[in-house]
Every structure is written in structure tokens, then in C-alpha cells.
Amino acid sequence: MSDDAHDLSRGLADNAEAFCRQYLPAGRREGAYWRVGDVRNARGRSLSVRLVATASGRGAAGKWTDRASGEHGDLLDVIRERRGLASFTDVLDEARAFLALPRARCDLGKHNRRDPDQYDRRKAVLRIIASTLPLSGTLAETYLRSRGLDRLPDCAALRFHPRCFCRGDDGQSWRRRPALIAIATDLNGAIAGVHRTYLADDGTDKAPIRTPRRSLGPILGHGVRFGAAVDVLAAGEGIETTLSLKRALPTTPRA
């Protein structure tokens, strides 16, 4: 996290209860936590925001976890979700406003290699992966079966996200959709990005939007890998196209 974002996140955490009362007013304090239905301020108790750090330092104030969805994050993530902000710069400005701090000055004539929006894309990739589940028994498995792809060996690179952020066709509105997540890695196995296939609510088809397949992160030149290559590797364009090779070449590594 950039120094500015880290300082703002910590400032929000130092005022966690006041923050929750403003951004998550449907919840209430229970001991060391603020309990609410979800990060969108629904009624309930699934989401817990830690208000006070533990004595050991292992539980940081301002961190939240949603037991129902498996999602987690900090209070900057709450701002993004509650305000529907697409730009990380706007999230930081909102945090500054809450903390009564001045907006950051921007030098538009100078390229900043640590631009917050660029950093946020990397952070978003890791957050998406951290919130995924194995394929078995999920809507992603249902979708692949509907495409004639079952009994998939060596497919740890494919995961399921039950509620992945999806920008609407108008480029502005956001909602969460189930998604098949494919993890793209470089030759050394380092994560480069993710490919998302947004799914219909029942998993039997892609989501009814204009662009249901979208990538995130610098994945050009990298690949989604199925199996470990030794002497032979079958390469293809398109995850489902490549997976279909398993019927003819079930033991051949693919990317």
C-alpha cells in the first residue's frame, strides 16, 4: 500500500467506530466489533468490523470480514463500496474528507510510477483471488459443465468468486455477480492478473451483459496454466477452447 493510502487507512482505523456510525449505520457495536449485514450496509450480523486492536497486535482495528461471502478488507474498501467509487484516487479523497484533511495536490504534468490507481489494480487482483473458492460444487463448475467441460484435472488456476465486482454496460453502475476466475501467472509462477467470466445467477450461461469476459492486471505475455510443462506444452487462445483439449490430450499440460 502506498504511504498515503496506508496513513489514511490507519487514520480511519483510529476512528473506526465513528466511521462505522457514518458509513454502516444499519449496524451496531457489539463489544470490540461493529456488526452489520454486509459492506453495503444491509441489516444483519454477517460482517464484523474490528473497532479496537487486540493486545497482541494480531487483530488490527479497521479490518473487516464478511462470514457469508468470505470477503475481507479495510475501511478504504468500505468507502469504495458504499460510495460506488471506481477510482482509488476518489476513495482516498473521500477518506480525507471524513478525516477533515485537505485533498492531495496532483502534478498532472509529471508521470508518477506509483500512481494510486495503478497500485489499486494490483491490490484488486490479490483481493479477488483471496475471496475465491475451489470450483467443486459452485456455479463456476455448473457453467463449465454446461460447456461440456467436466472432470477437469490440474485446474488449480480456475477458481470461483461468488460476488465479484462488475461494472455495468453503462460504464458507471456496479453490482456483484458470480464469476469464474482464471489466475494468470508468469513463467516463474508469480501472479500477473486474473481473467473473469461473469456468470448468470444460476451458472448455466454467461451473465447477460455486453462484455461478460474481462481481464485485470498486466496479463499480456503470460498465461493461465493447467498442469506443469516438461517437454511438451499445448498453448491456445481462450480458456474454454484450451480446456477442451483435455478430451483429446488429457495428460498434456496446457496454457
DOVOFI-764467 format. One line per 10 residues: number of its first residue (from 1); their letters; for each residue x negated, y negated, z negated of C-alpha. Coordinates in steps of 0.2 Angstrom, whole numbers, always signed. Layout:
<rs>
NUM	a	X:Y:Z ~ ...
</rs>
This chain:
<rs>
1	msddahdlsr	+0:+0:+0 ~ -6:-17:+4 ~ -12:-28:-11 ~ +3:-40:-8 ~ +16:-26:-7 ~ +8:-17:-22 ~ +9:-33:-33 ~ +27:-36:-28 ~ +32:-18:-32 ~ +23:-19:-49
11	gladnaeafc	+32:-36:-52 ~ +49:-28:-48 ~ +45:-14:-59 ~ +41:-25:-74 ~ +59:-32:-71 ~ +67:-16:-67 ~ +82:-17:-77 ~ +86:-35:-71 ~ +83:-29:-53 ~ +95:-14:-55
21	rqylpagrre	+108:-25:-63 ~ +107:-36:-47 ~ +105:-23:-33 ~ +113:-7:-41 ~ +127:-15:-51 ~ +138:+1:-50 ~ +126:+10:-61 ~ +122:+8:-80 ~ +107:+10:-91 ~ +105:+27:-100
31	gaywrvgdvr	+90:+27:-111 ~ +74:+24:-101 ~ +84:+26:-84 ~ +96:+17:-74 ~ +109:+29:-67 ~ +119:+26:-51 ~ +126:+37:-37 ~ +113:+33:-23 ~ +102:+20:-16 ~ +117:+11:-8
41	nargrslsvr	+125:+8:-25 ~ +138:+21:-24 ~ +146:+26:-41 ~ +139:+42:-49 ~ +123:+48:-58 ~ +113:+56:-45 ~ +100:+43:-43 ~ +89:+38:-58 ~ +78:+23:-59 ~ +64:+23:-72
51	lvatasgrga	+65:+7:-82 ~ +51:+10:-94 ~ +34:+18:-90 ~ +30:+34:-101 ~ +17:+33:-114 ~ +6:+45:-104 ~ +7:+34:-89 ~ +13:+48:-78 ~ +30:+41:-76 ~ +29:+23:-68
61	agkwtdrasg	+43:+11:-71 ~ +52:+6:-55 ~ +51:+23:-47 ~ +67:+32:-42 ~ +73:+49:-37 ~ +90:+55:-30 ~ +93:+73:-36 ~ +106:+76:-22 ~ +96:+71:-7 ~ +78:+73:-14
71	ehgdlldvir	+74:+56:-9 ~ +62:+45:-19 ~ +53:+28:-18 ~ +50:+12:-27 ~ +61:-4:-29 ~ +55:-11:-12 ~ +64:+4:-4 ~ +80:-1:-13 ~ +79:-19:-6 ~ +77:-12:+11
81	errglasftd	+92:+0:+10 ~ +103:-12:+1 ~ +100:-27:+12 ~ +98:-17:+28 ~ +81:-24:+32 ~ +72:-17:+47 ~ +56:-27:+44 ~ +44:-24:+30 ~ +40:-42:+30 ~ +58:-46:+26
91	vldearafla	+58:-34:+12 ~ +43:-42:+4 ~ +51:-60:+6 ~ +67:-53:-2 ~ +56:-46:-17 ~ +48:-63:-18 ~ +64:-72:-19 ~ +70:-60:-33 ~ +54:-64:-42 ~ +55:-83:-39
101	lprarcdlgk	+39:-83:-29 ~ +35:-93:-14 ~ +36:-85:+4 ~ +20:-79:+11 ~ +11:-90:+23 ~ +9:-82:+41 ~ -5:-86:+53 ~ +3:-82:+69 ~ -12:-86:+79 ~ -23:-73:+71
111	hnrrdpdqyd	-21:-54:+73 ~ -20:-46:+56 ~ -26:-27:+57 ~ -17:-24:+40 ~ +0:-32:+46 ~ +13:-26:+33 ~ +25:-20:+47 ~ +11:-9:+54 ~ +7:-2:+37 ~ +25:+2:+34
121	rrkavlriia	+26:+13:+49 ~ +13:+25:+42 ~ +21:+24:+25 ~ +38:+28:+33 ~ +31:+44:+42 ~ +25:+50:+25 ~ +41:+46:+16 ~ +51:+55:+30 ~ +40:+71:+28 ~ +41:+70:+9
131	stlplsgtla	+60:+71:+10 ~ +62:+85:+22 ~ +67:+103:+18 ~ +62:+120:+26 ~ +73:+125:+41 ~ +81:+140:+34 ~ +100:+138:+31 ~ +100:+120:+37 ~ +109:+110:+51 ~ +92:+110:+60
141	etylrsrgld	+92:+129:+61 ~ +110:+128:+67 ~ +105:+116:+80 ~ +91:+127:+86 ~ +102:+142:+86 ~ +114:+133:+97 ~ +100:+130:+109 ~ +96:+149:+110 ~ +81:+147:+98 ~ +81:+159:+84
151	rlpdcaalrf	+68:+169:+74 ~ +55:+156:+75 ~ +38:+161:+69 ~ +24:+149:+65 ~ +35:+134:+64 ~ +30:+126:+48 ~ +29:+109:+59 ~ +48:+109:+60 ~ +57:+103:+45 ~ +75:+97:+41
161	hprcfcrgdd	+79:+79:+34 ~ +97:+79:+28 ~ +99:+60:+28 ~ +86:+52:+39 ~ +87:+33:+43 ~ +94:+30:+61 ~ +95:+13:+69 ~ +111:+11:+79 ~ +113:+9:+98 ~ +115:-10:+95
171	gqswrrrpal	+98:-10:+88 ~ +104:-18:+71 ~ +116:-7:+62 ~ +109:+8:+52 ~ +116:+24:+45 ~ +109:+40:+39 ~ +110:+56:+50 ~ +104:+74:+48 ~ +89:+76:+59 ~ +77:+90:+65
181	iaiatdlnga	+59:+83:+60 ~ +44:+89:+70 ~ +27:+84:+62 ~ +14:+79:+75 ~ -5:+82:+70 ~ -22:+78:+77 ~ -35:+92:+81 ~ -40:+91:+63 ~ -23:+94:+56 ~ -21:+76:+50
191	iagvhrtyla	-3:+69:+51 ~ -1:+57:+66 ~ +18:+54:+66 ~ +35:+63:+67 ~ +47:+66:+81 ~ +65:+65:+75 ~ +80:+73:+84 ~ +96:+66:+76 ~ +110:+79:+74 ~ +129:+79:+75
201	ddgtdkapir	+136:+81:+57 ~ +139:+100:+60 ~ +122:+103:+68 ~ +129:+111:+84 ~ +123:+97:+95 ~ +113:+81:+95 ~ +120:+65:+87 ~ +132:+56:+98 ~ +121:+41:+101 ~ +112:+35:+116
211	tprrslgpil	+94:+40:+110 ~ +95:+54:+98 ~ +77:+59:+100 ~ +64:+46:+93 ~ +46:+46:+88 ~ +37:+37:+74 ~ +19:+34:+72 ~ +4:+35:+84 ~ +8:+52:+91 ~ +1:+49:+109
221	ghgvrfgaav	-13:+62:+112 ~ -8:+73:+98 ~ +5:+87:+96 ~ +17:+97:+86 ~ +8:+114:+84 ~ +16:+131:+82 ~ +3:+144:+77 ~ -16:+142:+76 ~ -25:+142:+93 ~ -41:+153:+95
231	dvlaagegie	-45:+156:+113 ~ -28:+153:+122 ~ -15:+139:+119 ~ +1:+136:+129 ~ +5:+117:+130 ~ +21:+110:+135 ~ +31:+94:+135 ~ +47:+94:+124 ~ +49:+104:+108 ~ +63:+115:+113
241	ttlslkralp	+55:+118:+130 ~ +39:+124:+122 ~ +48:+134:+109 ~ +57:+143:+122 ~ +41:+151:+127 ~ +41:+162:+112 ~ +53:+174:+121 ~ +41:+177:+134 ~ +25:+175:+124 ~ +29:+177:+106
251	ttpra	+11:+178:+99 ~ +4:+164:+109 ~ +0:+148:+99 ~ +10:+133:+106 ~ +9:+114:+105
</rs>
